[in-house]
């Protein structure tokens, strides 16, 4: 069994530190290797890793404990809950690590991938290419195996050339682009809207045709302002909610 190793994090001083740390650690927990230890490093070790105070680290851990992802035991330490339910509410607060955390935690099956013409509704995002590489993936709850959402990504061909399918089975696309391909992500624009399940979505998510779903669109830009990926994710309406927090200056 390997030791649990949290991902690194570049802190954004405009956002609450405890929130950024909790979301980064959440992504590491949900995306951990199958043989990783369930025991977390100490509060002091985690605080040093993220470059924050122990007080901030405790607040971040308290958030994860409230979600049911970890349990804290006096004198024994902090442990990942092996049976923690992965279908927790999505929180949007403007950090890349938050986006990664939102997309982590389910088992992922790749349904297909390959070149395709740029869909008409995405033409404005890819004005300089005639084809994109598409990836279709189905995510299921890690415990019950129940389908929770399915994702369709359209990626620039030059960027897609660096994507390893094995990484996509382990990590969300955002993490693959940033950490495996090396894309310098400058921003992601999110849109969430209510829709009705079309035949493909109804079949994949095992819900009635025309039942309510949440449709998420995420447009990812690189450091040069190019759109490198457009993700369209359909969530079961009975399994997810989205919370948006606005921080006052």
Kinemage of the C-alpha trace (Angstrom):
@kinemage 1
@onewidth
@group {chain A} dominant
@subgroup {mainchain}
@vectorlist {calphas} color= white
{ca unk a 1} P 0.000 0.000 0.000
{ca unk a 2} L 1.396 3.369 -1.022
{ca unk a 3} L 1.307 6.469 1.156
{ca unk a 4} L -1.396 9.020 0.353
{ca unk a 5} L 0.127 11.985 -1.504
{ca unk a 6} L -1.968 15.143 -1.964
{ca unk a 7} L -1.630 17.143 -5.172
{ca unk a 8} L 0.185 20.457 -5.184
{ca unk a 9} L -1.797 23.703 -5.204
{ca unk a 10} L -1.122 27.230 -6.435
{ca unk a 11} L -3.076 29.462 -4.064
{ca unk a 12} L -5.258 32.307 -5.289
{ca unk a 13} L -5.207 35.076 -2.696
{ca unk a 14} L -8.611 36.340 -3.849
{ca unk a 15} L -10.340 33.171 -2.626
{ca unk a 16} L -10.630 31.765 0.924
{ca unk a 17} L -7.539 29.678 1.615
{ca unk a 18} L -9.429 26.986 3.526
{ca unk a 19} L -11.794 26.517 0.583
{ca unk a 20} L -8.996 26.154 -1.962
{ca unk a 21} L -7.165 23.676 0.248
{ca unk a 22} L -10.310 21.639 0.930
{ca unk a 23} L -11.128 21.420 -2.789
{ca unk a 24} L -7.591 20.430 -3.739
{ca unk a 25} L -7.459 17.785 -1.017
{ca unk a 26} L -10.935 16.595 -2.009
{ca unk a 27} L -9.744 16.082 -5.593
{ca unk a 28} L -6.705 14.147 -4.318
{ca unk a 29} L -8.903 11.934 -2.142
{ca unk a 30} L -11.418 11.142 -4.865
{ca unk a 31} L -8.710 10.632 -7.484
{ca unk a 32} L -6.350 8.608 -5.295
{ca unk a 33} L -4.690 5.439 -6.520
{ca unk a 34} L -6.526 2.188 -5.653
{ca unk a 35} L -3.671 1.031 -3.406
{ca unk a 36} L -3.218 4.363 -1.616
{ca unk a 37} L -3.315 4.404 2.169
{ca unk a 38} L -6.526 5.656 3.790
{ca unk a 39} L -4.518 7.488 6.444
{ca unk a 40} L -3.893 11.171 5.752
{ca unk a 41} L -0.730 13.011 6.770
{ca unk a 42} L -0.960 14.990 10.004
{ca unk a 43} L -2.489 18.478 10.125
{ca unk a 44} L 1.000 19.947 10.449
{ca unk a 45} L 2.315 17.998 7.456
{ca unk a 46} L -0.661 18.976 5.303
{ca unk a 47} L -0.388 22.618 6.366
{ca unk a 48} L 3.288 22.634 5.391
{ca unk a 49} L 2.512 20.937 2.076
{ca unk a 50} L -0.054 23.579 1.115
{ca unk a 51} L 1.808 26.492 2.699
{ca unk a 52} L -1.023 27.511 5.030
{ca unk a 53} L -1.506 27.730 8.776
{ca unk a 54} L -2.628 24.767 10.861
{ca unk a 55} L -5.812 26.712 11.682
{ca unk a 56} L -6.614 27.036 7.965
{ca unk a 57} L -5.868 23.342 7.480
{ca unk a 58} L -8.242 22.395 10.293
{ca unk a 59} L -11.024 24.427 8.697
{ca unk a 60} L -10.422 22.664 5.375
{ca unk a 61} L -10.491 19.248 7.049
{ca unk a 62} L -13.683 20.184 8.883
{ca unk a 63} L -15.323 20.840 5.503
{ca unk a 64} L -14.286 17.412 4.190
{ca unk a 65} L -15.452 15.756 7.403
{ca unk a 66} L -18.860 17.396 7.001
{ca unk a 67} L -19.057 15.912 3.485
{ca unk a 68} L -18.370 12.458 4.887
{ca unk a 69} L -15.119 12.039 2.958
{ca unk a 70} L -12.882 11.760 6.019
{ca unk a 71} L -13.126 10.870 9.700
{ca unk a 72} L -10.908 12.325 12.420
{ca unk a 73} L -9.925 10.363 15.493
{ca unk a 74} L -8.131 11.806 18.460
{ca unk a 75} L -4.647 10.308 18.928
{ca unk a 76} L -5.162 8.021 15.882
{ca unk a 77} L -5.232 10.559 13.076
{ca unk a 78} L -7.384 11.415 10.067
{ca unk a 79} L -8.607 8.744 7.656
{ca unk a 80} L -10.349 8.666 4.278
{ca unk a 81} L -13.770 7.036 4.507
{ca unk a 82} L -13.569 4.049 2.108
{ca unk a 83} L -17.336 4.011 1.580
{ca unk a 84} L -17.801 7.781 1.319
{ca unk a 85} L -20.541 8.669 -1.113
{ca unk a 86} L -19.134 10.451 -4.122
{ca unk a 87} L -22.308 12.223 -5.330
{ca unk a 88} L -21.965 15.368 -3.220
{ca unk a 89} L -23.218 18.813 -4.267
{ca unk a 90} L -21.062 20.680 -6.759
{ca unk a 91} L -19.718 23.999 -5.503
{ca unk a 92} L -18.498 26.621 -7.941
{ca unk a 93} L -16.113 29.216 -6.519
{ca unk a 94} L -13.756 30.057 -9.329
{ca unk a 95} L -10.588 27.986 -8.870
{ca unk a 96} L -9.131 25.389 -11.234
{ca unk a 97} L -8.718 22.947 -8.356
{ca unk a 98} L -12.415 23.358 -7.535
{ca unk a 99} L -13.290 22.377 -11.104
{ca unk a 100} L -11.021 19.328 -10.849
{ca unk a 101} L -12.674 18.346 -7.575
{ca unk a 102} L -16.137 18.677 -9.076
{ca unk a 103} L -15.232 16.218 -11.808
{ca unk a 104} L -13.424 13.694 -9.610
{ca unk a 105} L -14.570 10.712 -7.654
{ca unk a 106} L -16.454 8.423 -10.025
{ca unk a 107} L -15.431 5.380 -11.995
{ca unk a 108} L -14.970 6.381 -15.606
{ca unk a 109} L -15.482 4.345 -18.771
{ca unk a 110} L -14.407 5.704 -22.154
{ca unk a 111} L -17.263 5.206 -24.618
{ca unk a 112} L -15.369 6.409 -27.662
{ca unk a 113} L -12.980 8.970 -29.073
{ca unk a 114} L -11.762 10.221 -32.429
{ca unk a 115} L -11.736 13.113 -34.895
{ca unk a 116} L -14.946 14.859 -35.864
{ca unk a 117} L -16.009 18.013 -37.611
{ca unk a 118} L -16.497 21.016 -35.347
{ca unk a 119} L -20.163 20.981 -34.240
{ca unk a 120} L -22.058 24.072 -35.330
{ca unk a 121} L -22.827 25.103 -31.760
{ca unk a 122} L -19.093 25.058 -30.943
{ca unk a 123} L -17.855 26.826 -34.090
{ca unk a 124} L -17.358 30.132 -32.262
{ca unk a 125} L -14.875 28.438 -29.911
{ca unk a 126} L -12.759 26.832 -32.676
{ca unk a 127} L -12.651 29.383 -35.503
{ca unk a 128} L -9.221 28.284 -36.764
{ca unk a 129} L -9.719 24.496 -36.993
{ca unk a 130} L -12.056 22.314 -39.043
{ca unk a 131} L -11.832 19.249 -36.819
{ca unk a 132} L -11.675 18.502 -33.107
{ca unk a 133} L -10.939 15.300 -31.212
{ca unk a 134} L -13.973 14.164 -29.269
{ca unk a 135} L -14.016 12.027 -26.125
{ca unk a 136} L -17.144 10.433 -24.666
{ca unk a 137} L -17.032 9.093 -21.131
{ca unk a 138} L -19.561 7.613 -18.720
{ca unk a 139} L -19.064 8.139 -14.991
{ca unk a 140} L -20.581 5.831 -12.387
{ca unk a 141} L -20.802 5.995 -8.613
{ca unk a 142} L -17.724 4.340 -7.132
{ca unk a 143} L -19.776 2.387 -4.601
{ca unk a 144} L -23.061 1.415 -6.281
{ca unk a 145} L -21.942 1.470 -9.904
{ca unk a 146} L -24.977 3.590 -10.786
{ca unk a 147} L -24.478 5.989 -13.748
{ca unk a 148} L -24.257 9.585 -12.532
{ca unk a 149} L -23.217 11.624 -15.567
{ca unk a 150} L -21.734 11.374 -19.018
{ca unk a 151} L -19.267 13.770 -20.568
{ca unk a 152} L -18.469 14.787 -24.107
{ca unk a 153} L -15.287 16.795 -24.692
{ca unk a 154} L -14.195 18.558 -27.870
{ca unk a 155} L -10.430 19.165 -27.766
{ca unk a 156} L -8.105 20.999 -30.153
{ca unk a 157} L -6.194 18.397 -32.233
{ca unk a 158} L -2.733 19.704 -31.300
{ca unk a 159} L -3.637 19.488 -27.619
{ca unk a 160} L -5.357 16.104 -27.930
{ca unk a 161} L -2.152 14.639 -29.364
{ca unk a 162} L -0.719 14.649 -25.836
{ca unk a 163} L -3.679 12.931 -24.132
{ca unk a 164} L -3.234 9.362 -22.862
{ca unk a 165} L -6.546 7.478 -22.630
{ca unk a 166} L -5.325 5.721 -19.498
{ca unk a 167} L -5.112 9.123 -17.798
{ca unk a 168} L -8.706 9.903 -18.798
{ca unk a 169} L -9.870 6.744 -17.043
{ca unk a 170} L -8.219 7.966 -13.825
{ca unk a 171} L -8.553 11.756 -13.902
{ca unk a 172} L -10.924 14.474 -15.088
{ca unk a 173} L -10.088 16.129 -18.414
{ca unk a 174} L -9.093 19.381 -16.674
{ca unk a 175} L -6.446 17.593 -14.619
{ca unk a 176} L -5.193 15.657 -17.663
{ca unk a 177} L -4.804 18.857 -19.687
{ca unk a 178} L -3.054 20.738 -16.888
{ca unk a 179} L -0.912 18.075 -15.234
{ca unk a 180} L -0.303 15.452 -17.945
{ca unk a 181} L -0.369 17.445 -21.196
{ca unk a 182} L 1.082 20.615 -19.669
{ca unk a 183} L -1.533 23.119 -20.816
{ca unk a 184} L -1.302 26.414 -18.921
{ca unk a 185} L -4.989 26.935 -18.159
{ca unk a 186} L -5.882 30.600 -17.757
{ca unk a 187} L -9.611 30.298 -17.099
{ca unk a 188} L -12.700 28.100 -17.406
{ca unk a 189} L -16.134 29.516 -18.172
{ca unk a 190} L -18.958 27.416 -16.690
{ca unk a 191} L -22.618 27.336 -17.667
{ca unk a 192} L -25.189 25.136 -15.945
{ca unk a 193} L -28.760 24.861 -17.197
{ca unk a 194} L -31.782 22.614 -16.816
{ca unk a 195} L -32.654 20.413 -19.786
{ca unk a 196} L -34.655 17.305 -20.615
{ca unk a 197} L -32.947 13.974 -21.213
{ca unk a 198} L -32.586 13.118 -24.903
{ca unk a 199} L -32.618 9.450 -26.005
{ca unk a 200} L -28.826 9.032 -25.703
{ca unk a 201} L -28.696 10.607 -22.239
{ca unk a 202} L -31.727 8.645 -21.030
{ca unk a 203} L -30.110 5.375 -22.102
{ca unk a 204} L -26.676 6.131 -20.659
{ca unk a 205} L -27.892 7.538 -17.327
{ca unk a 206} L -30.745 5.024 -16.990
{ca unk a 207} L -33.402 7.700 -16.544
{ca unk a 208} L -36.779 8.176 -18.283
{ca unk a 209} L -36.779 9.982 -21.615
{ca unk a 210} L -37.396 13.739 -21.167
{ca unk a 211} L -36.698 13.574 -17.425
{ca unk a 212} L -34.902 16.607 -15.917
{ca unk a 213} L -31.100 16.696 -16.112
{ca unk a 214} L -28.421 19.277 -15.352
{ca unk a 215} L -26.417 20.247 -18.431
{ca unk a 216} L -22.957 21.662 -17.704
{ca unk a 217} L -20.800 23.360 -20.316
{ca unk a 218} L -17.191 24.212 -19.467
{ca unk a 219} L -15.034 26.191 -21.901
{ca unk a 220} L -11.309 25.943 -21.090
{ca unk a 221} L -8.833 28.596 -22.284
{ca unk a 222} L -5.048 28.362 -22.362
{ca unk a 223} L -2.548 31.109 -21.564
{ca unk a 224} L -2.785 32.471 -25.122
{ca unk a 225} L -6.551 32.862 -24.887
{ca unk a 226} L -7.290 29.897 -27.173
{ca unk a 227} L -10.131 27.513 -26.387
{ca unk a 228} L -8.472 24.138 -25.901
{ca unk a 229} L -11.457 22.127 -24.656
{ca unk a 230} L -15.233 22.398 -24.497
{ca unk a 231} L -16.801 19.942 -22.052
{ca unk a 232} L -20.487 19.142 -22.105
{ca unk a 233} L -21.562 17.045 -19.137
{ca unk a 234} L -25.068 15.714 -18.465
{ca unk a 235} L -25.838 15.039 -14.797
{ca unk a 236} L -28.772 13.101 -13.450
{ca unk a 237} L -31.165 15.660 -12.020
{ca unk a 238} L -31.956 13.465 -9.005
{ca unk a 239} L -28.324 13.118 -7.966
{ca unk a 240} L -26.763 16.582 -8.157
{ca unk a 241} L -27.185 20.178 -7.117
{ca unk a 242} L -24.920 23.147 -7.811
{ca unk a 243} L -24.038 25.791 -5.248
{ca unk a 244} L -22.428 29.068 -6.295
{ca unk a 245} L -20.745 31.172 -3.602
{ca unk a 246} L -20.038 34.866 -4.214
{ca unk a 247} L -17.326 36.371 -2.028
{ca unk a 248} L -17.650 40.049 -1.079
{ca unk a 249} L -14.530 42.204 -1.332
